[in-house]
Amino acid sequence: MSATENTEHLEEEMNSEVESTHGTEETAHKEESPVTQILNDLGDHEEFSFGPLHADILPVILYDEGQFHFYGSRSSMEASGDYIMEHHHIVRATDHKSPDMNLSITNMVAFQWMAMILLVILFFTVSKKAKKSGDKAPSGIHNFFESIIVFVRDDIVQPNIAGNASVRLLPYFLALFMFILVLNLIGLLPGGHTATGTIGVTAALAITAFLVINYTAIRESGIGAWFHHLLGGAPWWLAPLMIPIEIASMFIKPFSLTIRLFANMVAGHTVLFSLMGLLFVFQSFFVAPAIVGFATFINLLELLVAFLQAYIFTMLTAIFVGLAIGEHSHDHEHAH
């Protein structure tokens, strides 16, 4: 056998090994357990899914190698031959590496849009009913939303934020409370997805709260009082110690908001998945009643948590705003 034939024979063997390995990976991927399939379906991905509905309608936006790449859907992206899906992630077709930045509209983003559209429709409907009813007592959905508005105003915003800031910030806190609540409730629907169970969503809400807290403090007390607050009321010669502590405190607050909402929403769903997963472990009808009973109880508890977490996130944000205004105003008065 010549050297050329030997080389060709080795190449054929290597290609066959690669194809065999690839086939094994595809087989392993197809033979995922039911629990793994459920987790993949309920996770964040580039396909819209709600229960049995799976629709490849979400646009894919990638920034890679110095330019943007736009595709109408995941299937059109794969048809282009530039990128493929590998283990539920987008990678380059050439070197199987992830793009520099993935800005795609994912399933969780779609659920946030659903919540925003639903809230706009509801508030627009309530606004029309309020204008028509005039001085009459509210009823139906008008009465329900007015109760929520009064609750947020009288029990969350005004007790914690003094002055005109409470009036200016009321729309923000009302939108914050309702947005988190609707996202939590959608996640409790069969086949629904809890967007607040992803760290990116809770981090974005916390960053917004961080900006509101500091912007309100600067507006109410001035930039000078805001910088003076970094001393924490201590003498100026303690500045090297106090300033890092105060700066760390400013970022710890939104971080705690992020982790608290994310962890609480994930915890309940994890318990539900664990209970339902026991059905596949035991594979017996005898344990089904007990598992379903516990799962129903946890689901009802999750309903309480959905309202409670929306309240806690909104309340803590209002407390942080009130503390920032109060401390900065106090420093401002001493400065004068």
Residue pairs with C-beta under 8 A, 6 or more apart in sequence:
1 9
29 87
32 40
33 280
34 280
35 273
35 276
35 277
35 280
38 273
38 276
39 273
40 88
41 49
41 54
42 193
43 88
44 106
44 107
44 108
44 193
44 198
45 88
45 106
45 107
46 58
46 60
46 74
46 85
46 90
46 104
46 105
46 106
46 107
47 54
47 55
47 56
47 58
47 74
47 107
48 54
48 55
48 56
48 57
48 58
48 107
48 110
49 55
49 107
49 191
49 193
50 191
50 192
50 193
51 190
51 191
51 192
52 191
53 191
56 73
56 74
56 75
57 73
58 73
58 74
58 104
58 105
58 106
58 107
58 109
58 110
59 70
59 71
59 72
59 73
59 104
59 105
60 69
60 70
60 71
60 72
60 73
60 74
60 76
60 77
60 83
60 90
60 104
60 105
61 68
61 69
61 70
61 71
61 102
61 103
61 104
61 105
62 68
62 69
62 71
62 83
62 90
62 99
62 101
62 102
62 103
62 104
63 69
63 99
63 100
63 101
63 103
64 92
64 99
64 100
64 101
65 100
69 77
69 82
69 83
69 99
71 77
71 80
74 85
77 83
77 90
78 84
78 85
81 93
82 92
82 93
83 90
83 91
83 92
83 93
83 99
84 90
84 91
84 92
84 93
85 91
86 96
89 98
90 98
90 99
90 102
90 104
91 97
91 98
91 99
92 98
92 99
107 193
108 193
108 195
108 198
108 200
108 201
111 183
111 186
111 192
111 193
111 195
112 183
112 195
112 201
114 186
115 179
115 182
115 183
115 186
115 195
116 179
118 182
119 175
119 178
119 179
119 182
122 141
122 145
123 145
125 141
126 141
126 142
126 145
126 146
129 138
129 140
129 141
129 142
130 138
130 142
130 146
133 139
133 142
137 143
138 146
148 174
148 177
148 178
149 174
152 170
152 173
152 174
152 177
152 314
153 166
153 170
153 174
156 173
156 177
156 311
156 314
156 315
156 318
157 166
157 169
157 170
157 173
157 318
158 166
160 315
160 318
160 319
160 321
160 322
161 169
161 318
161 321
161 322
161 325
162 322
162 325
162 326
163 220
163 325
165 216
165 219
165 220
165 321
165 325
169 212
169 216
169 321
172 212
173 314
173 317
173 318
176 205
176 209
176 313
176 314
176 317
177 310
177 311
177 313
177 314
178 310
179 205
180 196
180 205
180 261
180 309
180 310
180 313
180 314
181 306
181 307
181 310
183 194
183 195
183 196
183 201
184 194
184 196
184 265
184 305
184 306
184 307
184 309
184 310
185 303
185 306
186 192
186 193
186 194
186 195
187 193
187 194
187 195
187 196
187 197
187 265
187 269
187 306
188 194
188 299
188 302
188 303
188 306
194 265
194 269
195 201
196 202
196 261
196 262
196 265
196 309
197 262
197 265
197 266
197 269
198 262
199 258
199 262
202 257
202 258
202 259
202 261
202 262
203 258
205 257
205 258
205 261
205 313
206 254
206 255
206 257
206 258
207 254
209 254
209 257
209 317
209 320
210 250
210 251
210 253
210 254
212 317
212 321
213 253
213 317
213 320
213 321
213 324
214 226
214 250
214 324
216 321
216 324
216 325
217 226
217 229
217 321
217 324
217 325
217 327
217 328
218 226
218 328
220 325
220 328
220 329
221 325
221 328
221 329
221 331
221 332
222 328
222 332
224 332
224 335
225 328
225 329
225 331
225 332
225 335
226 328
228 331
228 332
228 335
229 246
229 324
229 327
229 328
229 331
230 239
230 242
230 243
230 246
230 247
231 238
231 239
231 242
231 243
231 246
232 242
232 245
232 246
233 331
234 241
234 242
253 320
256 316
257 313
257 316
257 317
260 309
260 312
260 313
260 316
261 309
261 312
261 313
264 305
264 309
265 305
265 309
268 298
268 301
268 302
268 305
269 302
271 298
272 295
272 298
272 299
272 302
275 291
275 294
275 295
275 298
276 291
276 295
278 287
278 291
279 287
279 288
279 291
